[in-house]
Amino acid sequence: MKIGFLGAGEMGGAIIKGLIDFGGYRAGDILAGVHTEKSAQNLYSRYGIDASTDNAHVVSKADVLVIAVKPAVVPEVLQQIAQELTSPKLVLSVALGSTTQMLEAALPGFPVVRVMPNTPIALGKGMSLLARGRYVTDEQMQTARDLFGCAGRVEELPENLFDAATAVSGSGPAFIYYVIAALAKGGMDLGLPEKTANLLAAQMTAGAASMALLSGQSPAALQKSVTTPGGCTAAGVAVLEETRADQIFEKVVQATVAKAQEFAK
């Protein structure tokens, strides 16, 4: 099965890397259509894939198409797909704000799946959200699940929950990087070397996330298990509670959803 990417920037490149490194896909299984010759050359140098500025070539040769362009370019790409194909192909869109309704309006009768992965997919640790369109068969949905699940976890959701889920998992890495940087700075302010502080904060985050995924316990229960009353951790948690850090993150998610809804208009 050949996978054709229309756009291969930060997110598209991360997906391609995940497919090759963790999904068993060969470079020859992947094509990409990009905006400039320089981008095409960079993709070929990095992954050895068939990359060019010829979207028509990608559309005609691929079995599955992945739209990974910026939101403003999506209508143009959809028009190219509609013009080039005489029969529908499975179309997966990771473009922000591209609803299944919008995709189906531009590609009548096409099976479309809206996908929101995140950049850790490049390391086989991705979290991808899937929303199926009206014409997607169970077999095609499994293709989408297999494609993104090979480099992380997948979750199918009703599309009305997509923006909220995207704010948590799609944008979430940026928020966690902020927390990692803040914890590291706290250590540096007290004398830790920068490299050591960043390592401690990042590895702790990776370990804590693994515990949350694999232990079967809720995050609240895990927090309680490492917080001895009257102890050092309890003193730090008290600051979080006093400053209502939970409300800050609620506002972060709400702001992210509001912006995503703007893109969908």
N, C-alpha and C positions, 0 to 999 in steps of 0.2 A: 504494500500500500504506500503510495506516494503522498506526502503531506506538503501542501503548497502554502507558503506564508505570503500574504500581501501586506508588506510592512514588517520590518524586523529590527526595531530599535531596542530600547532597554528591555521591555517585556517580551517582545518577539524573540530577541536573542537569548533571553533567559530560558524560554520554553524550548528553543532549539537545542541549547546546551543540555537541558534536562533530558530531552528525548534521546540524544546521542549518548550521553554519559550513563543514563540510568534506564532508558527504555528499550535498549537493544536496537535502536534505529541506526542505520548506516547513513553516511553523508549522502550517498546516492538516493536515499529514500526521501530527501528533503529538498525543496526548491524555495526560493525567496525572490519576490519582486520588491525592489526598493527604489528610492527616489533618485539616488545619484550613483555614478560609476564608482566613486570612492567607497561608498557604503557596500556596494556589491563586492568590490575587491577585498574589503576588510572581512566580510562574511566568508568569502572563499578562503582567505588566508587563515582565518581562525578555525573554521569548521570543515572546509573542503566541500561545501554544498554548492549546488547549482544556483548561483545568485546573479541577477541582472536587473536592468531597469525595465524589462519587458514583462509587464503584468499579464499580457495576453498569453505569453508562453507558459507562465505559472498556472493560469486558469485552465488551459487546455490539457496540460500534462498531469496535474495533480488529481488524485482520487478524492481527497478531502481538502477543503480550503479553510485557512485560518486568517481572519481579518484582524490585523494587529497595527493599524495605522492610528493616527491622531483623530479625534472625533470630527474635526472639520473636513477631513479627507474621506470619511466613510461614504457619503453619498456618491462621490466620484468613483470609488472602488466598486460599490454596488452596481452602478451603471455599467462599468466594465464587465463585471461578471455576467450581468443580464444579457449584454450584447454578444459575449463570446460563447455562451453555452446554449446549446439547443435542447439539452435535457438537464434536469436538476442534479446537483451534487450536494453532499453534506457540507454545510457552511457553519463554521464555528467562529464567533466574533468575540474577541477580547477587548474590543474598543469601548472605551468608557461611554456610557449613556446610550449604547445601541440596544434598544429593546427588541424583543422578538417580533413585536408588532411592527416596528419600523423596518426591520429586516425583511419580514414577509411581505410588506407593502411594496418594497423595491424588488423582491425576488419571489413573485407569486408561485406558489406550489413547491418552493424549495424547502427541504428540511433544514431548519436553522436552530442552532443552540447558542445561547448567550453564555459566555464563560468569563469568570473573573478569577484569574490565578493571582499569585503574588511572586515576587522575585526569588524567594528561596527555592522555587522550583528548579532553578539552575543547579542546586546542590542536592536535589532529590528530597527536599523537605518542604515542598510547596503545599499550599492549601488552595484548592480550586473549587469555585462555586459554579454549578450548572443549572440553567433554566431552559427547558425544552420548548421548542415551538410546536405549532399545531400539527405539522406534517412529519414529525420525527417518529420513526418506528422504534420499538424497543431495541432492535439490533443496532440501529444507528446511534441510539443513546448509549449503548454499551461501548460502541467504538469511541465515543467522546469520553466516557469514563475511563476506558483503557488508556487512551492517549494522554490524558492529564494525570491519571492515577499512577502511571509508571514512574513518576517523579514526585510523589507526595500523596496526599489524601484528597479525595473529592467528596463533595456533598451536593446533592440535588435539592433545590429549594423552589418553592413557588416564587414567581417573579416579583410579586408585591413585597417580598422580604429581601429582595436582592440588594437594594441600596444599604439597608442596615447591616446586612452580613458583609457586604463589600467594605463598609467603613471599619469593621472589626478585623477582617482578614486581609483585604486587599491593601488598604492604607495602613493597617496595623503595624507592619514592620517599621515604618518611619517613626511611629510613636514609641515602639520598643527601643529603637536605636536612641531616641531622645532620653529614655529612662536609663539605658546603659551608659550613655555619655554623662548624665547627671550623677549617677552613682560613682562612676570613675572619677569625676571631678571632686566629689566629696572626699574620696580617698586621697587624691592628689593634694588637696588643700591641707591634708594632715601628714603629708610627706611621702606618700607612695610615688614611685616613678611612674610616668605616664603610661609606658608600655605595660607595666605590671598591673596598674589600676584598670586599664582597658581589658586586659586578659581576665582578671578576676571577675569583673562585671559581666563580660560576655559569656565566659564559661559557666558562671553561676546561672545566668539566664537560660542557657541551653540546658543545663541540668534540671533547673526548676520546671521548664517547659516539658521536659521528658517525664518528670514525675507527674505533672498534671495530666499528661496524655496516657501514661501507662499504669498509674497506681489505682485508677478507678475511684479515687476520692475527689471531692469537689475542691476548687481552689481555696475556699473558705476553710475547709477541714484541714487541708495541707498547711495553710497559714497558722492555724491554731496549733498544729502538731509541732511546729518549730518555734513557737512563741511561749516561752516560760514566763508565767506571771511574775512581774517585778524584775525581769531580766533585761539584758541588753537589747534583744530584739523587740521586746515589749515597749521599751523606751522609744525606739524608732517608729514602731507601729502607732504609738500614741501621737506622734507628730503628724503622721499621715491622717489620722482620724481628726485631730484638732483642726488641720488645714482643709479638711474635706477634700482630700485628693480624689476620692471616688467621684465627686461631683465635677471635678475638672475633667476627668476622662469621659464622663457622660456628655459634657459640653463638646469635647473633642469629637466624639462620635456623631453628635447631632449636627455639628458644623460640616463634617464630612458628608453626611447624608444630604444636607441642604444644597451643597455644591453639586453633588451627583445628580440631584433632581433638576438643577438648572441645566445641566448638559442634556438631559433627556427631553427638554422642552423644544 
